[in-house]
Structures are given as C-alpha cells and as structure tokens.
Amino acid sequence: MRSRMLPYWLLLPAALWLFLFFLIPFLSLVATSLYDPDGSVLTGYHVTWHFANFPDAIKAYGPHLWRSVWWALIATALCLVFGYILAYTIAFKTGRWKNLVLVMVVAPFFTSFLIRTDAWKLILGDHGWVVHALQSVHLLSQDGRILATPVAAIAGLTYNYLPFAILPLYTSIEKVDRRLIEAAGDLYASPFRAFLNVTLPLTMPGVVGASLLTFIPAVGDYINAQLLGSTNDRVIGADIQSLFTTTQDYAAAGALSVTLLVVVLAATLIYVRKAGTEELL
C-alpha cells in the first residue's frame, strides 16, 4: 500500500506549488476581470459577473493587443532564423569549442534584463555606430533614426529572447543522426533538400519549443517597447501594468490580462496542432 502511494506523495509538493502559486492567482485574476467597473479603491470592488468588461477592454485596447502579438510574431520568426543557424553551427561545426560557445549563449542571462535592454539605447542611438553604418551605405537617410521606432523594439525583443530559442534548437539538432543526412546525400539529395526532408522534420520539436519559449514571454513584454520604442506605440503589457498600478482600474486590467492569456493559449494550441507535434502537450 505504501509503495502504491509513493508516487502521489512525490507529486504532492509540485501539486501544492501549482495550487498556491498558479491556480489561486489565476482564479483571483478571473474574479478581478468580473469586477463592477464602477468600483474604486475607496468604495471597494465586488464581483458582479460584469462580462461586458471584456468587450469594453478589447474595444479600448485592441490595437495595442494586436501590436503586441504582431511584434512578438516578428521577433519569434527572427529568433528562429538566427537561433537555428547558431544552434546548427554549435551542434555540427564548433567541435571542441562547443561548451565555450554554449556558455557565451547563456552568458547574457548573468546580466540584468533591464541593463541589457538599456544598453541597446546606446547601440541604436542617433549617434551610435549602427545608425552611422546604415547611413554610410544609404540604407538610412541622414536624418533617419532607429531608436524610438518599432524596429528598435523588435530588435530588443529578438536579442533578449534569442537564447530561449537557441538552447531548445541546439538540444534537438544535436540528437540528429548524421548518418541520415549522409544517406540523403548518397541518394543524390542536395544539401538544401537534405535539410528540408531530413534535418528540419527531425528537429521540429525543438522548433516548436523555441517558438513557444520566445513568443509567450515576448507578447507580454513591455520593457523593450518602453525603453526602445516610441511612446505612440504602446503594447498590451504596458496597458495592464498602468491599469493595475496607476489608474487602478482593476476590472479593465483583469479583463485585459485574461484576454491576453486566452489569445496566447489559443495561438499555442493551434500552432502545436498545425506543427504536428501534439505530443509536446
């Protein structure tokens, strides 16, 4: 009897952790989204099942939500391209330097997220070398700029979440049996054809994992937009933070938070299903 109960006792700490720090906060957030919108800090908030909070919040902040999703999609695509190239190079080309290169990939995590993002203000500044280089090759006008534009915000998202894409891609690519690639070459497949038919399908779990690890935090990120983007290009994370802390409109903030959660969850389920890797769930 004791041996049968042992697995459940081992799962108990994790179950308690999820209950205390995920389920209860989630239910509290859902309750917040159904507050009476006429409530305030002085008069108090009450759950009145006011479902109209959701369409009202989407109507007021919908463009910011879709901007967040769009920027996160672009950053995820860039992370996949650059991350796959780097992960492939690390797995197959670095040899005895593999561990050193992996340490270099992880090294940025030892610096604060805010410091790393703020450093990009110097790199992309109007007097930085990036702007001067682009102006010298006439890819940017003499009075053009990168900082305080969507390009800068997306560049910050790509940089900050690139390691989240590289590591799962590297793990997946390293497991590929090189003899399969050699066999594709023996069957007169070009390197590109062998990549599409052999390497890429075998590494799809890593691609899906990298996509999720990049997209999910990027869609709610507002630090890059706040430090690198324009004040006119607000994202949903900044709205939620402002509604909770500044205006204290808890009903709208809760409705936006739940809406964002549903959008991310739906996009994740659709993507995983279309990618043909349902076993990741």
N, C-alpha and C positions, 0 to 999 in steps of 0.2 A: 504493500500500500504506500509506504514511504517513497519507494523508488518511482511509483507512478506519479506521485505529486511533485517530485523534484523538479521537472521542467517548469511547472507552473510557479513554484516558489522562485525559480531563477528568473522568470519573466516578470514577477511582481514588481521589482524596483523600476524597471522600464515602464510598466503599465502605470504605476503611480506617478512617475515623472510626466508621462504624456497627459494623464488626467489633470494634474495640478497646473502644468505649465502650457498645455495646448488646449484641452477640451474646455476647461473652465474659462480661460481668457477668450476662446472663440465664442462660447455661448454668451459671455458678457458683451462681446462686440456685437453679436446679433441683436441682443436686447437693446444695446445703445442705438442701433440703427432704427429701432422701432419706438424711440422716444417721441413724446409730444414735441413738435417743433417750436411750440410757444413757450416751452420751459426755459429756465435760466438757472444760473448758479444760485441766485437769491431765492427764487420760488421753488427750486428743485426740479428734477426730471422724473418722469413717470412713463412706464411702458404702456402706451395706448394702442399698440399694434398699428401705428400710422405708416402703412405701406407706401403711402404717397411720398415718403421721404426719398425713395429710390428714384422714381421718375424725375422728381424735383432736382435731386443732386446730379443726375445724368444730364438733365437739360442745362443746368448751370455750369457744370464742369466737364461735359462730354468731350469737347475739343482737347482739353488737357489730358484726358484719359487716352484718347486715340493717339495723341502726340507721344505719350509715354510708351504705348505699345509699338508705335512705328519706330521710334528711336531704339527701343530695345531689340526689335527685329533686325534693324540695320547693324547694330553693334554685335548681335549674335552671329549674323552672317559673316561679318568681318573677323570675329573671333574664330569661327570655324575654318575660314580660309587660312588665316595666318597660323592658327593653332595646329591645323592638320599638317601644314608644311613643316613647322617647327617640330611637332611630335614625330613625324615621319623621319626627319633628319636625325633627331636624337636617337630613335629606335634603331635605325639602319646604318647611319653614317658616322656617328661620333666615336664608336669603338670604346677604347679605354677611358675616354673623356666623358662618357655618358653620365656618370654620377655627378661630375662637376657641373655639367650643363643643367642637370635637373635641379641642383642647388641654386644655380643662377635664376632658374624659373621661379623657384619658391622664395628667393631672397626678398623680393618686394614686400612680401607679407610681414617681414620684420620691421617695416616702417608703417607709421600710421596712415590709414586711408586718406585722412584729410591732408596730411603733409604731401602725400604722393599726388593728390589731385591739385593742391595749391601750387605744386611745382610746375604743373603744366601751364599755369598762367604766365610763368617766365618763358617757357619754351614757345608758346603760341602767341606771346605778346607782340604788340605792334613793332617793337624794336628787337624782337628775337630773331635768331638765325633762320628759323623756319620761314617766316614771312619774307625776310631778305632773299632767301634762296628761291622761293616761288616768284618773287618779283623779278629776280635776275633772269629767270627763264621765261618771263612773261606769262606765267600761269596765274598771276595775281596782279591786279593793277597797282600803280604806285600809291594810291590812296586806299587800297583794299586792306582788309583785315580778316583774321581768323577768330581771334578771341571775341567772346560775346556773340557768337553765332551758333546755329545748330551743329555746324561741322566740329567746332571745338567741344561741345557737349558730347557728341557721339564719339569723338576721338578719346575723350576721357573715359567714357563707358567701356570702349574697346580695350584700352590699356589696363584699366583696373580689373576687368573680368577675364582678360586673356589667360592668366594662369588656370582659372577654373575650367577652361576649355582644353588647355594643353595636357593636363595631367590625366583625365579620363581617356583622351585620344591616344596618348602615349601608352597607357596600360593596354588598350585594345589593339593598337598596332603592333606592340611588342609580342603579342601572342600569335600573330600571323605566322604560319609555317612558310618559310621562304621557299621550300621545295615546291609549293603550289604555284608560286609566282614563276619559278624556273620552269615548271611543267607547262604553264601557259605560254612561255617563250618558246619552248620546244614544239608547241603546236602552232607556231608561226603567228602568235598574237604580238602586236606591237606593245611597247611599254605602257602606252596610254590605254590600250584595250585591256591589257592585263590588270591595270589598276581599276578600271571600271567594272570588270567582270569577276575579279578575284579579291583584290585588296579592299576596295570600298565595301562590298557586301559583308565581308568578314569583320569589318570594323564598324558596322552600323550601330551596335550597342554603344560604342564609345562616342559616335557622332551624336546619337540621341542624348546620352548622358551629358555630353559637353553642351549641347543646345539648352537643356533644361537648367543646368547649373549656371549658365550665362543669362538666359532670358528671364528666369524667375526673379533673381535679385535686381537685374537691370531695369525691369519695368517699374519697380517701386523706388528706384534710386532717384534722389533729388539733389544730392550734393554736387554731382557733376554739372547739372543744369544750373544750379545756383552759383557755383564758382566760375564755371567756364562759359555758360550760355548767357543769353540775353534775358533781361527782366520781362520782356514781352513774350518769351517762350516758356511759360510755366508748365510744369508737369504735375501729374496727379499726386505724387508723393509730397510735393511742397504744399499742395492744397490741403491734404489730410493733416499734415503737421501744423499748418496755420489754423485750420478749423479747430483742432484739438487744443492748441496752446494759446493762441492769440484771441480769436473771436469767440472761442469756447462754444461753438455751435456743434455740440456733441452728436445731435441727431444726423446732421448732414455729414459729419466726419465718419460716423459709424456706417452710414449708408454707402458712402464712397469706398470705405475700406472693404465692406462685404462685396460690393460690386466688383472691385479690383480682384478680390480673391476668387470670385466666380469666373471672371474673364480669364484669369491665369489658369485656373483649374480646367476650364473647358478647352482652352487652347492646348494645354498639356495632354489631355486625354485624346483629343483629335489628332494631335501630332504623333503621339506614340502609336495610335492605331494605324494611321496612314503610313508610318515608317515601318510597320510590320514587326514591331518589337514589343508586343503586348506582354511578353514575359517579364519585362522590366517592372511592370506594375505589381 
